[in-house]
Amino acid sequence: MNILITGATSGIGLGLAKNYLADGHKVIAVGRNAKILNELSLLGIYTVELDLVDLDKSREKFQLIAKDFECIDLAILNAGNCEYLDVADFDASLIKRVFDANIISLANSVEGVLPLLRKSKTPHLVGVASMSLYLPLSRAEAYGASKAAANYMLETLAIDLAPDKILVTVVNPGFVKTPLTAKNDFPMPFALEVDRAVAIIKQGISNKKIEIHFPYKLTLIIKFLSLLPRSWWRVLGQKFKK
Ligand SMILES: NC(=O)c1ccc[n+]([C@@H]2O[C@H](COP(=O)([O-])OP(=O)(O)OC[C@H]3O[C@@H](n4cnc5c(N)ncnc54)[C@H](OP(=O)(O)O)[C@@H]3O)[C@@H](O)[C@H]2O)c1
């Protein structure tokens, strides 16, 4: 398979890129970190240095990918970032940064990869959102909202791409130990190592699941809590504050 992975220079995306390469697939890694991209290229991965927030650059780079690859069979759109908001110092520029990283980069990737997915016999589009979209969580005004938007975009694409036979999967992880969560200053229940998260995501992809969420112990609790009346969550949400 030809597999394109965004956010392939760190954490979950890096783990997926190396793992799919080891399975013998052709991997196209997209990221910004030139040093890591160079290391990946030495391993035999096709690398693309790109800030996915920049639409013009993204169009340019996807045209180059289209010259080198007839099709993409699996696109894992995983690039993203997390910043928490301090409501005492509400900073709208933080909201923009997080939406750029999580939504604009997703939209730019979808635009770039769709024509190549359409050329595959078994096209599969996978987007990484987060379990934070199930419930409003303290300080996640930017991150949670951007991941809820990513989930909505992906679920809508699932409907609109069904006639093209493009399967869409949403990945909603709980906590995974990566550079993104290393800066978290609060407990991360049931946090998984990257290798475990990669194995779960790969399994879900090969089983063609439409949603991959993990670790179950956490995501099932959060999904259950999300069924509570909104007024209950307004009270309970206070207990989940750092
Ligand atoms: N870790 C968790 O607990 C967790 C939980 C739920 C959801 N997620 C989601 O999972 C995804 C991967 O997270 P992670 O924990 O593996 O984070 P990470 O280690 O920080 O990796 C993030 C990746 O995204 C790339 N990226 C960010 N902005 C980009 C941009 N504008 N253009 C191109 N690449 C960009 C980074 O590239 P460079 O390093 O090259 O800049 C990096 O490769 C994210 O979407 C995150 O929100 C993670």
The ligand as a Gaussian input file, in Angstrom:
#p B3LYP/6-31G(d) Opt

LIG

0 1
 N       -0.859000      12.265000      22.609000
 C       -2.111000      12.234000      23.000000
 O       -2.422000      11.918000      24.163000
 C       -3.216000      12.574000      22.037000
 C       -4.534000      12.418000      22.480000
 C       -5.575000      12.728000      21.615000
 C       -5.303000      13.156000      20.338000
 N       -4.012000      13.313000      19.932000
 C       -3.791000      13.792000      18.575000
 O       -2.904000      12.916000      17.905000
 C       -2.157000      13.631000      16.928000
 C       -0.675000      13.344000      17.129000
 O       -0.338000      13.775000      18.416000
 P        1.036000      13.400000      19.142000
 O        0.705000      13.222000      20.563000
 O        1.739000      12.343000      18.396000
 O        1.785000      14.814000      19.017000
 P        3.301000      15.244000      18.682000
 O        4.250000      14.220000      19.172000
 O        3.423000      16.633000      19.163000
 O        3.309000      15.227000      17.075000
 C        2.551000      16.166000      16.355000
 C        2.929000      16.072000      14.899000
 O        2.131000      16.992000      14.159000
 C        2.981000      17.722000      13.302000
 N        2.461000      19.057000      13.034000
 C        1.917000      19.930000      13.901000
 N        1.575000      21.040000      13.266000
 C        1.916000      20.871000      11.966000
 C        1.850000      21.684000      10.811000
 N        1.346000      22.925000      10.847000
 N        2.292000      21.191000       9.631000
 C        2.803000      19.946000       9.568000
 N        2.926000      19.139000      10.622000
 C        2.480000      19.600000      11.796000
 C        4.309000      17.806000      14.037000
 O        5.303000      18.081000      13.086000
 P        6.750000      18.736000      13.457000
 O        7.196000      18.053000      14.726000
 O        7.586000      18.337000      12.281000
 O        6.548000      20.165000      13.639000
 C        4.390000      16.413000      14.630000
 O        4.906000      15.514000      13.680000
 C       -2.521000      15.104000      17.126000
 O       -3.522000      15.463000      16.178000
 C       -3.087000      15.156000      18.520000
 O       -4.001000      16.199000      18.725000
 C       -2.964000      13.029000      20.742000

